[in-house]
């Protein structure tokens, strides 16, 4: 069974009987095609009392300014772990050659070093103490003994240095290979059934202590927590998986601000956590979602999933009512702003990058065209969505939305 990449960002604001809730959905590829997992409502109404949060506004604005300052000095993106391991393996022969050269230079230097000469001189003077000049036999013995003895010491030390350096290199390479094998295994398990997903989660969780400082490991572990969040039904379990996953994704972002996947999964986990948060924190997590998704796109503009997620965010924001925007402005100063046209462009971008990427992407393309009054285009994408057989849970939820949309476009 396919499993989604993201399910759930809620940005909720309510004034009296009115409220907002921004929902983010995620998917993953199944059989060469992407699927999305949806939740029933983008805008779940939730009563609450709005309080003055000007302090929170200042804190958020300060954080945004810090992020903008950091963006100006960012370095170029690092390669994925495979590329790093590949480069490491390619560098090992050069490293070995360099070590050999350094040891050879050190060996040559020690053979003519002052200490070596002093040792010869002291041996010679000691031999002369018995007479004016040493015999030729003694001289030959002296020179031969000292040279052989010193060279043996140097070669022995050089050999130890070389063995240690070589052992360190081999150990590092083995560890890198083991980590790469682990990550490949986790990725493969995630493409399988729910039981495979659970096995992948346990596989990563059990090795957190060993690889907890590796970014490529951490964002995958956060992703696995997201998978577990989706599979369980108990509210308390879901809340725990969401919080743990968010903390791990945040650590990944802190370790490497240039990791697109770390930012992507931090945004996703903010969405999960928001389902159990207060109205104020729902809004805060909504802003965090947008901030880190934008960063993920900046770092990796080739991922169609990120444009789909941004399209969902833009579409949800475009549907906010006047009172909902006023409440958001009261809490955070600047309410989120986006248009149907912006949402449409992001959905089209995802489709352009990966035609037939998901049934849900087609459904939201149809919704955008319907809202823009372009019924022909809306029906075109409804037909495209209908052509995708509903196999997964995400497909079936997308089908429900599609049927409601078709009813409004083709009334009886």
C-alpha positions as CSV (number, residue, x, y, z in Angstrom):
1,X,0.0,0.0,0.0
2,X,1.4,3.4,-0.9
3,X,2.0,5.9,1.9
4,X,1.8,9.7,1.6
5,X,4.6,12.3,1.9
6,X,2.6,14.8,3.9
7,X,-0.8,15.1,5.5
8,X,-1.9,18.0,7.5
9,X,-1.1,21.6,8.0
10,X,-3.9,23.4,9.9
11,X,-3.8,27.2,10.4
12,X,-6.8,27.9,12.5
13,X,-8.2,31.3,13.6
14,X,-11.7,31.8,15.0
15,X,-13.7,34.8,16.0
16,X,-17.0,34.0,17.6
17,X,-18.6,31.5,15.2
18,X,-16.1,32.0,12.5
19,X,-12.7,30.4,12.1
20,X,-10.0,29.1,9.8
21,X,-8.1,25.9,9.4
22,X,-5.4,25.4,6.8
23,X,-4.9,21.8,6.0
24,X,-1.8,20.4,4.2
25,X,-1.9,17.0,2.5
26,X,1.1,14.8,1.4
27,X,1.8,11.8,-0.8
28,X,4.4,9.5,-2.1
29,X,4.9,7.7,-5.4
30,X,3.3,4.3,-5.9
31,X,3.9,2.3,-9.0
32,X,5.5,5.3,-10.7
33,X,2.6,7.6,-9.8
34,X,2.2,10.0,-6.9
35,X,-0.7,9.8,-4.4
36,X,-1.9,12.2,-1.8
37,X,-3.5,11.7,1.5
38,X,-6.2,14.2,2.3
39,X,-8.2,15.2,5.3
40,X,-11.9,16.1,5.2
41,X,-11.9,19.9,5.7
42,X,-9.4,22.7,4.9
43,X,-11.4,25.1,7.1
44,X,-12.6,23.4,10.3
45,X,-14.5,25.9,12.4
46,X,-13.3,26.0,16.0
47,X,-14.7,28.4,18.6
48,X,-12.1,30.4,20.6
49,X,-11.5,33.6,22.4
50,X,-9.0,35.9,20.6
51,X,-6.5,37.6,23.0
52,X,-3.9,40.3,22.4
53,X,-0.7,38.7,21.1
54,X,1.3,41.7,20.2
55,X,4.3,40.1,22.0
56,X,4.0,37.1,19.8
57,X,3.9,39.4,16.8
58,X,7.2,41.0,17.7
59,X,8.9,37.6,18.4
60,X,7.7,36.2,15.0
61,X,8.7,39.4,13.1
62,X,12.1,39.3,14.8
63,X,12.6,35.6,13.8
64,X,11.6,36.5,10.2
65,X,14.2,39.3,10.1
66,X,16.8,36.8,11.4
67,X,15.9,34.4,8.6
68,X,16.1,37.1,6.0
69,X,19.6,38.0,7.3
70,X,20.7,34.4,7.1
71,X,19.4,34.0,3.6
72,X,21.8,36.6,2.2
73,X,24.9,34.7,3.4
74,X,23.9,31.1,2.5
75,X,26.3,28.9,0.7
76,X,25.5,26.7,-2.2
77,X,23.6,23.4,-1.5
78,X,25.5,20.3,-0.5
79,X,25.2,17.1,-2.5
80,X,23.2,14.2,-1.3
81,X,24.9,11.5,0.8
82,X,25.5,9.2,-2.2
83,X,27.5,11.9,-3.9
84,X,29.5,12.6,-0.8
85,X,30.4,8.9,-0.4
86,X,31.2,8.7,-4.0
87,X,33.6,11.6,-3.7
88,X,35.1,10.1,-0.6
89,X,35.9,6.8,-2.3
90,X,37.4,8.7,-5.2
91,X,39.6,10.6,-2.9
92,X,41.0,7.6,-1.0
93,X,43.7,6.7,-3.6
94,X,44.9,10.3,-3.6
95,X,44.9,10.3,0.2
96,X,47.0,7.1,0.3
97,X,49.5,8.6,-2.1
98,X,49.8,11.8,-0.1
99,X,50.4,9.8,3.1
100,X,53.1,7.8,1.4
101,X,54.8,10.9,0.2
102,X,54.7,12.6,3.6
103,X,56.1,9.5,5.3
104,X,58.9,9.2,2.7
105,X,59.8,12.9,3.3
106,X,59.8,12.4,7.0
107,X,61.9,9.2,6.7
108,X,64.5,11.0,4.5
109,X,64.6,14.0,6.9
110,X,65.2,11.8,9.9
111,X,68.1,10.0,8.3
112,X,70.0,13.3,8.0
113,X,68.7,14.9,11.1
114,X,71.0,16.4,13.8
115,X,69.9,13.8,16.3
116,X,71.0,11.1,14.0
117,X,74.4,12.7,13.4
118,X,74.8,13.4,17.1
119,X,74.2,9.8,17.9
120,X,77.0,8.8,15.5
121,X,79.3,11.4,17.0
122,X,78.7,10.2,20.5
123,X,79.4,6.6,19.5
124,X,82.5,7.6,17.7
125,X,83.8,9.7,20.7
126,X,83.1,6.8,23.1
127,X,85.1,4.4,20.9
128,X,88.0,6.9,20.7
129,X,88.3,6.9,24.5
130,X,90.2,3.6,24.3
131,X,92.8,5.1,21.9
132,X,93.5,7.8,19.5
133,X,91.7,6.3,16.6
134,X,89.3,3.4,16.3
135,X,90.2,0.4,14.2
136,X,88.7,0.1,10.8
137,X,86.7,-2.9,12.1
138,X,85.4,-0.7,15.0
139,X,84.6,2.1,12.6
140,X,82.8,-0.2,10.3
141,X,80.9,-1.8,13.2
142,X,80.0,1.6,14.6
143,X,78.7,3.0,11.4
144,X,76.8,-0.1,10.4
145,X,75.3,-0.5,13.9
146,X,74.1,3.0,14.2
147,X,72.7,3.3,10.7
148,X,70.9,0.0,10.9
149,X,69.5,0.6,14.3
150,X,68.2,4.1,13.5
151,X,66.7,3.1,10.2
152,X,64.9,0.3,11.8
153,X,63.5,2.6,14.4
154,X,62.3,5.1,11.7
155,X,60.8,2.4,9.5
156,X,59.0,0.9,12.5
157,X,57.5,4.3,13.5
158,X,56.6,5.1,9.9
159,X,54.9,1.7,9.6
160,X,52.8,2.4,12.7
161,X,51.8,5.8,11.4
162,X,50.8,4.3,8.0
163,X,48.8,1.5,9.6
164,X,46.9,3.9,11.9
165,X,46.1,6.3,9.0
166,X,45.0,3.5,6.8
167,X,42.8,2.0,9.6
168,X,41.1,5.4,10.2
169,X,40.4,5.7,6.5
170,X,39.0,2.2,6.2
171,X,36.9,2.7,9.3
172,X,35.4,5.9,8.0
173,X,34.6,4.4,4.6
174,X,33.0,1.4,6.3
175,X,30.8,3.6,8.5
176,X,29.8,5.7,5.5
177,X,28.9,2.5,3.5
178,X,26.9,1.2,6.5
179,X,24.9,4.4,6.8
180,X,24.2,4.5,3.1
181,X,23.0,0.9,3.2
182,X,20.7,1.8,6.1
183,X,19.2,4.8,4.3
184,X,18.6,2.8,1.2
185,X,16.9,0.0,3.2
186,X,14.7,2.6,4.9
187,X,13.7,4.2,1.6
188,X,12.9,0.8,0.1
189,X,10.7,-0.2,3.1
190,X,8.8,3.0,2.9
191,X,7.6,2.1,-0.6
192,X,6.0,-1.0,0.7
193,X,3.0,-1.9,2.9
194,X,2.1,-0.4,6.3
195,X,4.0,-3.2,8.0
196,X,7.1,-2.3,5.9
197,X,6.7,1.3,6.9
198,X,6.6,0.2,10.6
199,X,9.7,-1.9,10.1
200,X,11.5,1.0,8.5
201,X,10.5,3.2,11.5
202,X,11.9,0.7,14.0
203,X,15.0,0.3,11.9
204,X,15.8,4.0,12.0
205,X,14.6,4.6,15.6
206,X,16.9,1.9,16.9
207,X,19.9,3.5,15.3
208,X,19.2,7.1,16.4
209,X,22.0,7.0,19.0
210,X,24.5,5.9,16.4
211,X,23.6,8.3,13.6
212,X,21.7,11.0,15.4
213,X,24.2,13.7,14.2
214,X,23.7,12.8,10.5
215,X,21.3,15.1,8.6
216,X,20.4,12.5,6.0
217,X,19.5,10.1,8.8
218,X,17.5,12.6,10.8
219,X,15.1,13.9,8.1
220,X,14.3,10.3,7.2
221,X,13.6,9.5,10.8
222,X,11.3,12.5,11.0
223,X,9.6,11.2,7.9
224,X,9.2,7.8,9.5
225,X,7.5,9.5,12.5
226,X,5.2,11.2,10.0
227,X,4.3,7.8,8.6
228,X,3.5,6.4,12.0
229,X,1.4,9.5,12.7
230,X,-0.7,8.7,9.7
231,X,-1.1,5.0,10.5
232,X,-2.3,5.2,14.1
233,X,-5.8,6.3,15.1
234,X,-5.4,7.1,18.8
235,X,-5.2,10.9,19.3
236,X,-2.6,10.7,22.0
237,X,-0.4,8.4,19.9
238,X,-0.7,10.8,17.0
239,X,0.2,13.7,19.1
240,X,3.3,12.0,20.5
241,X,4.5,11.0,17.0
242,X,3.9,14.5,15.7
243,X,5.9,16.2,18.5
244,X,8.8,13.7,18.4
245,X,9.0,14.0,14.6
246,X,8.9,17.8,14.7
247,X,11.8,17.9,17.3
248,X,13.9,15.5,15.1
249,X,13.2,17.6,11.9
250,X,14.1,20.8,13.8
251,X,17.5,19.2,14.8
252,X,18.1,18.3,11.2
253,X,17.5,21.9,10.1
254,X,19.8,23.2,12.9
255,X,22.6,20.8,11.8
256,X,22.3,21.8,8.1
257,X,20.3,24.8,7.0
258,X,21.1,23.8,3.4
259,X,19.2,20.5,3.5
260,X,16.0,20.9,1.5
261,X,14.5,17.7,2.8
262,X,15.1,18.8,6.4
263,X,13.1,22.1,5.8
264,X,10.4,20.1,3.9
265,X,9.9,17.7,6.8
266,X,10.1,20.3,9.4
267,X,7.2,22.1,7.6
268,X,5.2,18.9,7.4
269,X,5.7,18.1,11.1
270,X,4.6,21.6,12.0
271,X,1.4,20.7,10.2
272,X,0.9,17.5,12.2
273,X,1.5,19.3,15.5
274,X,-1.0,22.0,14.7
275,X,-3.8,19.5,14.8
276,X,-3.4,19.3,18.5
277,X,-2.4,22.9,19.3
278,X,-4.3,26.0,20.4
279,X,-5.6,28.4,17.9
280,X,-2.6,30.7,18.4
281,X,-0.1,27.9,17.8
282,X,-2.0,26.7,14.8
283,X,-1.5,30.1,13.2
284,X,2.2,30.1,14.3
285,X,2.7,26.7,12.8
286,X,1.0,27.9,9.6
287,X,3.6,30.6,9.2
288,X,6.4,28.2,10.0
289,X,5.1,25.8,7.4
290,X,5.2,28.5,4.7
291,X,8.6,29.8,5.8
292,X,10.3,26.4,5.7
293,X,8.5,25.2,2.5
294,X,9.8,28.4,0.7
295,X,13.3,27.6,1.9
296,X,13.0,23.9,0.7
297,X,11.9,25.2,-2.7
298,X,14.8,27.6,-2.8
299,X,17.2,24.8,-2.0
300,X,15.7,22.2,-4.4
301,X,13.4,23.7,-7.0
302,X,13.2,20.3,-8.8
303,X,10.8,18.6,-6.4
304,X,7.1,18.7,-7.7
305,X,5.8,17.7,-4.3
306,X,6.9,21.1,-2.8
307,X,4.9,23.0,-5.5
308,X,1.8,20.9,-4.8
309,X,2.1,21.7,-1.1
310,X,2.6,25.4,-1.7
311,X,-0.4,25.3,-4.0
312,X,-2.5,23.8,-1.2
313,X,-1.4,26.5,1.1
314,X,-2.2,29.2,-1.4
315,X,-5.6,27.8,-2.1
316,X,-6.5,27.5,1.5
317,X,-5.4,31.1,2.3
318,X,-7.3,32.4,-0.8
319,X,-10.5,31.0,0.7
320,X,-10.2,32.9,4.0
321,X,-13.1,35.2,4.7
322,X,-12.8,38.9,5.7
323,X,-13.4,38.2,9.4
324,X,-10.9,35.3,9.4
325,X,-8.2,37.6,7.9
326,X,-9.0,40.3,10.5
327,X,-8.6,37.8,13.3
328,X,-5.3,36.6,11.9
329,X,-4.1,40.2,11.7
330,X,-5.1,40.8,15.3
331,X,-3.1,37.8,16.5
332,X,0.0,38.2,14.3
333,X,0.0,41.6,12.6
334,X,0.2,40.4,9.0
335,X,-2.4,37.9,7.9
336,X,-1.3,35.3,5.3
337,X,-2.0,36.4,1.7
338,X,-2.4,34.4,-1.4
339,X,-4.7,34.2,-4.5
340,X,-6.4,31.5,-6.5
341,X,-4.1,32.4,-9.4
342,X,-1.0,31.7,-7.3
343,X,-2.4,28.4,-6.2
344,X,-3.2,27.5,-9.8
345,X,0.3,28.3,-10.9
346,X,1.8,26.0,-8.3
347,X,-0.5,23.1,-9.2
348,X,0.4,23.6,-12.9
349,X,4.1,23.6,-12.0
350,X,3.7,20.3,-10.2
351,X,1.9,18.8,-13.2
352,X,4.4,20.2,-15.6
353,X,7.3,18.7,-13.7
354,X,5.6,15.3,-13.3
355,X,2.5,14.7,-15.5
356,X,-0.1,12.7,-13.7
357,X,1.6,13.2,-10.4
358,X,-1.5,12.7,-8.4
359,X,-5.2,12.5,-8.4
360,X,-5.5,15.2,-5.8
361,X,-3.4,17.6,-8.0
362,X,-5.9,17.2,-10.8
363,X,-8.8,17.8,-8.4
364,X,-7.3,21.1,-7.1
365,X,-6.5,22.2,-10.6
366,X,-10.2,21.7,-11.4
367,X,-11.2,23.6,-8.2
368,X,-9.0,26.6,-9.2
369,X,-10.4,26.8,-12.7
370,X,-14.0,26.5,-11.3
371,X,-13.3,29.4,-8.9
372,X,-11.9,31.4,-11.8
373,X,-15.0,30.8,-13.8
374,X,-13.3,28.6,-16.4
375,X,-15.7,25.7,-16.5
376,X,-14.3,24.0,-19.6
377,X,-10.8,23.8,-18.0
378,X,-12.3,22.7,-14.7
379,X,-14.1,19.8,-16.4
380,X,-10.9,18.9,-18.3
381,X,-9.0,18.3,-15.1
382,X,-12.0,16.5,-13.5
383,X,-11.8,14.0,-16.4
384,X,-8.1,13.6,-15.9
385,X,-8.7,12.9,-12.2
386,X,-11.5,10.4,-13.0
387,X,-9.1,8.5,-15.3
388,X,-6.9,7.6,-12.3
389,X,-8.2,4.5,-10.7
390,X,-8.8,4.9,-6.9
391,X,-6.6,2.3,-5.3
392,X,-5.2,3.9,-2.2
393,X,-6.9,5.6,0.7
394,X,-5.7,8.9,-0.6
395,X,-7.2,8.2,-4.0
396,X,-10.6,7.4,-2.4
397,X,-10.6,10.6,-0.5
398,X,-9.7,12.5,-3.6
399,X,-12.6,10.7,-5.4
400,X,-15.0,12.1,-2.8
401,X,-13.9,15.6,-3.5
402,X,-14.0,15.0,-7.2
403,X,-17.6,13.8,-7.1
404,X,-18.7,16.8,-5.1
405,X,-16.9,19.1,-7.6
406,X,-18.5,17.3,-10.6
407,X,-22.0,17.7,-9.0
408,X,-21.4,21.5,-8.9
409,X,-20.1,21.7,-12.4
410,X,-22.7,19.3,-13.9
411,X,-25.9,19.9,-12.0
412,X,-28.8,17.5,-12.7
